[in-house]
Amino acid sequence: MAVNCLAVGSTSTSSHCHYEVQTLQRLVQYSPQSANEVRRLLGDTMMHFAPDARATTRLLSKLAKAGKSEAALAFLQCCQEVGLEANVFHFAAVLRAFAQSSGWDAALVLLGDMEQKSVRSNVIAQSCAITACEKGGKWVEALVLLKSMRSSTMELDTVAVNSVISACEKAGLWQLALRLLSVLQEDSLEASCVSYSAAISACEKGTAWTQALNLLDAMATESIQVNTISCSAAISACARKGEWTQALQILNQMARMEVAINEVALSGVVSACEKASAWLEAMALLQASRPMSVSPDTIFFCAAITACANRGEWAQALGLLHSMDQAVVAKNLITFNAVISACHEGGEWQKALDLFETCASARLKRDIVTYNATIGACGQGAQWETALWALMVAQEQNLLPTVITCNSAILGCARARSWQAALSLLGSSALHQVRPNVISYEAAALACQASASLCVLLSEVFNLG
């Protein structure tokens, strides 16, 4: 690990540089956690830093870059204990180390130590502490530090405000993120793409898609170049509300402005199509991804398959599932559940059953959604015995049936006119801790239609108590 010493060729300077390198290597290797450990490790070597406070700054900065925040703090504390100078640049270097390691609590303690030792903080030290709080998800602490900067004579910078906006973004506090954007203007600071991207991401997490679009428009008004991150965040905000036309418009804007389109942006638009069941548009985006050199991922395919499933387009959903093999994209249970559900809606019980079996061979742990869709497909196809078999397998896997599970199985019996099995399922619902509903009894009534057993069903209804 190299150390940039300010050598001028003299013997003393060369010797001092040697001590810097040696000290850094020892601190990185042994990572002392306290001032006492540093003193035992370095001994009299500490005093070589007395004539040059900048050497201490360089060493602490190198420790920060090496991710040795605890060692940096221990060295700083040792410097103070042996009477060496500890200035704001030394504290700022250690705070930078905590910013990189998300050590927000240690950063706040160090700021308090600076105040106690009458070391006047500066914008670099404060910004590093704010960044540590941001990375640690402590938006309140970050905001308090920013307010203290504004109330002091300290000059505020964009980096500090951006860090607080990012902290609010992680917490989904989009209103506060927008307020902080206005702080930049109030303090005559220039908002950057980072500022807007963080605010747009906050709107995305808060499902405030209209505000996200307004921010994207504001970037154009202020001649701030949008990038993949800002556009993807706006697309995701639209996707959460199923605003697929707006999401697609942003994607087209990215293409016109030659902004790189990645998997996140493309998957976001497809997710918007999924929520709106716009399956044709989802399929078109899959075709459009090829010339864009964007490789659709599992999330992309899941969204496209679900969009098809929502419209009962089982053939398209099944085709997309096979396309995942060609694209070498990993399948997961969500993709299988969506295609099985599409087959259910399309009355393709045999294909649903095949996919149900494929899940097991692919070593995917089937959940109750898988069983509900499969039982529903078999029930719709009047395959009551297969539906009951799937219900039994679900119980063997310790999966708790839902009212949907039972209703699907009863409906299968009804379609096959197997009234005995339908009534048996209805009677055993309590054993599965499932409370029958109106659909349960309507399905059983259908099974008992044109049969004297209807009287039995009526008796069951009146005995509910």
N, C-alpha and C positions, 0 to 999 in steps of 0.2 A: 504494500500500500504506500503510495508516494505521498510525501508532504512537501508542499511548495514553500520552502524557506526563502527569505529575502536575502540570499547569499550574495556577497560582493567579492568573494574570493579570499577574504581574510581568514586566518586560522581560527580566530575566536568565533566568527560567524559559522564557519564550517563545523566547528565542534558543537555549537549550539543547535545547528540543524540536525546533527547526529543524535543529540539528546531528544529532540522532538520526535524523530523517527522511532527511536528506541522506546520512548514513553508510550507513543501511540500503539506500537505493536504489543507492548505488555498489557495495556488497558483493553485492547480488543481481544487479546487471547484469554485473559483471566477474568474480564468483566467484573471488577470489584463493585460491591453493592453499598459500600459505606466509606466515609472519609478515613476511618481507621484501616480498612482494607487497602485503600490507596496508599496510605502512609507506609504500611508494612511492605507493599509491593514495590514502591518507588524509592523510598528512603530519601537520601539527600538530593536525588535527582530533581525533586520538586523545586529546589532553590534555583535551578538553572532558568526557571521561568520568571524569576523576580525582575530582571532588568528589562524585560520586553513583554508588556501586556498583550501585544498583538500575537505573540507566540501562543499564549493561552487561548486566545480567540480562535486561532487556526486549529489548535488541537481539539478544542470543543466542537468546532464545526465539522472536523473530520470524524469525530465520534458520532455526531448526529447523522452524517451521511452513511456511516456504517451501521446505523440502527442501534447504537449502544447508548440509549437514553439514561439508563441507571448508572452506567459507568461515567457518563458525562456529568451527571448530577453529583456523584460521589467525588469526582475530581474537583469540581467547583467548590464543594463544601470543604474539601481538604485544603484548597488554596486559601480559603477564608480562615481556616483554623491555624494555618502556619503563618498568617499575616501577609499573604500575597494580595495584590490588588484584584478586586472583583468589580468590574464595571458593567454598565448596561449591555455592552456587546457580548460579554461573557454569559450573562443571564439570557440574552436573546438567543445565543447559540444553543443553550440547553433547552430553552423553550421550543426551538425549532425541532430538536430531537423528540420532545414530547408531542409535538404536532404530527410528526411522522408516525409515531407509535400510538396515536389516539389517547395519550396519557393526560386527559383533561384534568383529572383530580390533582395529579402532581404539578401540572402547569399552574393551576390556581394557587396551590400552596407556595410555589416558587414566586409568583407575583406578590403574594403577601410577604414573603421573605424579603423581596426587593424593597417594599415599602417600609418594612421594619428596619432595614439597614440603610434607609435614606438613599437608595439608588433610584434615581428618577427614571421611570420607564419611558420607552419611545414607541413609535408606531410599529416598528419591526417586532419588538417584544410582545406588544398587545395583539398584533395580528397573528403571531404564532400561537399565542394562548387561545385566541378565538378559533383558529383552525383546529387546535387540539379538541376544543369543545364540540366543534362541528363534526369532526370525525368520530367523536364519542357519542354523538346523538344528543348532546346537551344544548338544546336550542335556547333555553332560558338563560343559562350561564353565558352563552355566546352573546345574547342580546344585552345582558347586563354589562358585559365588558364593552360592547359597542357604545352603549349609552354613556358609560364613564369616559370614553374617548371623546365623544361629542361635547360633553359638559366640561372637559378640561381644555387646556390651551394646545393640546396635542393635535397635530394635523391628521385628519382622517384620510384613509386611502381606499381605493376601490377594492383591493384584495380583502381587506377586513370586512367590508360590507358584503362582498360576494360570499365570504365564508358563512356569515350569518344567514344570508338568503339560502345557502345550501343546507344549513342546519334546519331551517324552516321547511325546506323542500322535503327533507327526510321525514319530517313529522307531518307532512301533508297540510301545513299551515299556509295555504295559498294567499289568504287575505293579508297576512303579515308579510309574506314575500313581496307582494305588490306594494305594500307600504314602504318596504325597505328600498325598492327601486326608486321610489319618489325621494327617499333620503339622499340618494346619489345626486339627484338634480338639485335638491335644496342646498347641498354642500358643494355645489359646483364641481362635482366629480363626473367623469364620463362613464356611462354604463357600457359594458362590453358584451360580447356574445356570451361569455360565461355568466354574466349577470342575468341576462334574459333567459338563457337555457335553464338555469336553476329555477327561476320563477315559473317558467313554463312547465317544468317537471313537477313543481309544487301544485300547479293547477291540475296537472294530470292525475296526481295522487288524490286530489280533492274533487275529482270528477267535474271540474269547472272548465269544460271544453270551450265555451265561448270566450272566456277570459284568456285561455291559451292561444286562441286564434287572434284575439286582439293584440296580444304581445308579439305574435309573429308579424302582424301587420305593422306594429310600432317599430320593429327592427328595420323594416324596409323604409319607413318614413324617416328614421334617423340615420339611414345609410349604414346600418350595421349588418355586415354580411352574415346571413344565416349559415348554419352548418348542419351536418348530419345529426348531431345531438339535439339541437333545438327543434329541427323538423320532426325527428322521431318522437320526441316528447309530445309535440303538438298532435301528431298522429295517434299516439297512445291515448291522449286525452279524449280525442274523438271516438276512438275504439271503445272506450269504457261505456260510452252512451250509444254505441251503435250508429254513430253519424258517419256512415261509410262514404257518402258523397263528399263530405268535407275532407275526410282522410285521403280519399283518392285525389282530390284537388291539390292537396299539399304534396302528394307523391309526384303528380305531374309538374308541379312548380319546381320540385327538386331536380327533375329531369331537364326542365328548361334552363335552370340556373346552373346546371352541371354540378350540382351538389351530390356527393357520393351517396348512393342508395345501398343500404346494407340490409341484413336479414331482419334486424329489429324494425326498421321502417316498413318493410314489405309485410312482415308478419302482423304488424299493427293494423295495416289496412285490411288484411284478410280477417283479422279478429273483428274489425268493425263490420265487415260483410257477414261474418258468422252471426253476430248478434242481431243483424237485420235480416238474416236468412237469405242474403243476396248471393245465392250459390253460383249464378252465371258469372257475376263479377269476380268471385273468388277463383273460379276456374280460369277466367281470362288472365288474372294476375299470375297464376301458375305458369301460363304460357309466356307471359311478358317477362318473367324472371330469367328465362334462358338467355335472351340477348343482353340482359343487364349483367350477366356473369354473377348473379346472386344465387347462392345455393339454398333452396328452401330447407328449413330445418323441421324438427318434429312439431314445434309450436305452429308453424305455418300449415303443415298438413293437417294437424288436429283441427285448426280453425276452419280450413276449407272443407274437410270431411263433415264437420258439425253443421256447416252452412248447408251442405247438400242433404244431410240427415234431417235437418229441420223442415225441409221441403219434401221429404219422402223420396228424394232422388237416390235410391239405394244403388243403382247401377253406377252412377257417377262416384258415389262414396266408395264403393268397392273398387272401382278403377283407380281412385286415388290411393287406396291402401296398397294395391299392387305396384303403383308408381313409386311408393316409398322404397320398395326393394330395388327397383332400377336406379333410384337416386342414392341408394345406400344410406338411407335415413332410418334411424332406429324407431321401431314402433313401440308404443306404450299402451297401457290399458285404456287410456282415454280414447285413443284412435279406434281400438277394437270395439269399445262400448258404443261409440258414435256410429260405426258401420252396422253393428248388430241392431241398434235402434232404428237405423234407416231401413234395414231389412224387415224389421218388425212392422214399421209403418207401411212398407211396400208389400206386405203379405208374403215375404219370401222366407218361410220358416226353415226350409232346408239349408239355405245359405247362412241364416242366423245360427243354426245349430253347428254347421261346419266351422264357422268363425269361433263359436264357443269352445269347440274342441281344439282349434288352433291356438287359442290363448294358453291352454294347458301345455301343449307341445312347445310353445315359445317360452315356457316357464314364467308366465305372467300370473300373478295371484289374482284370480277373479274376485270381484267384489259383488255386493248386492245389486249394484246397477247392472252388472253383466248378467246376473241371473234374472233380474226383472225383465230386461229386454229379451232375453232368450225365451223365458217362460211366456212372455207376452206374444212373441212371434209364433211359438208352438200353439198357444191358445187360440190365436187368430186363425191358424191353419187347422184347427180342430184336432190337433195332435195331443189329446189330453194325457195319454200315457207318458209321452215324452216330457210334457210339462210337469207332471207329477214326479217323474224321475229327476228332473233338474231341481225341483223343489227339495227332494230328498238329499241330493248331493249338496245343496246349499246348507242344509241342516247338519250334514256330516262335516262340513267345513266350519261349523260353529258360527255361521252367518245368521243373524236374526232376520227372519222374513218381515216385510212391511205389509201394509194393507194392499199396496200395489202388487206385491208378489202373490198374495193369496187371491186377489181379484182376477189376476191374469190366469192363474191356474183354474179357478172356478169357471171363468169364461171359456177356457179350453174344453172343460167338461160339458159346458152348456152347448157349445157348437157341435159337439159329438153326441149330444142327447144322452150323455151319461149322468143321469140325475142322481144315482146313488153316490158316485164319486163327488159330485158337486155338493151334495148335502153333507157328506163326510168331511170335506174340506171346510165347509161352513161351520160345522160343529167343532172341528179341531182348531179353529182360529184362536180360541181362548188359550189353548195349550201353547201356542206360539206367541202369546201376549200381544195378539193383534185384535183390535176391536173392529168387527165388520161395520161397513158403512152402507149407504143406500145402494151403491154400485154392486156390493157383494150380494145383497139380496135380489137385486134385479137380475144379476147373472145366474143365480141359483134358480130364480123363478123361470128364466128362459130354459134352463135344463129340465125343469119340471113341467113345462108347457104340454098341454094335451095329455097329462098323466094324472092318475089319481094321487100320485105322490105330492101334488100341489098342496093337499091338505096337511101333509107332514111339514112342509115349508111354513105354512101359515101357523102351525102349532109352534114351530121354532121361534117365529117372530113374536108371538104373544107370550112366550116364556122368557123373553129377554129380561124382564123385570126391571 
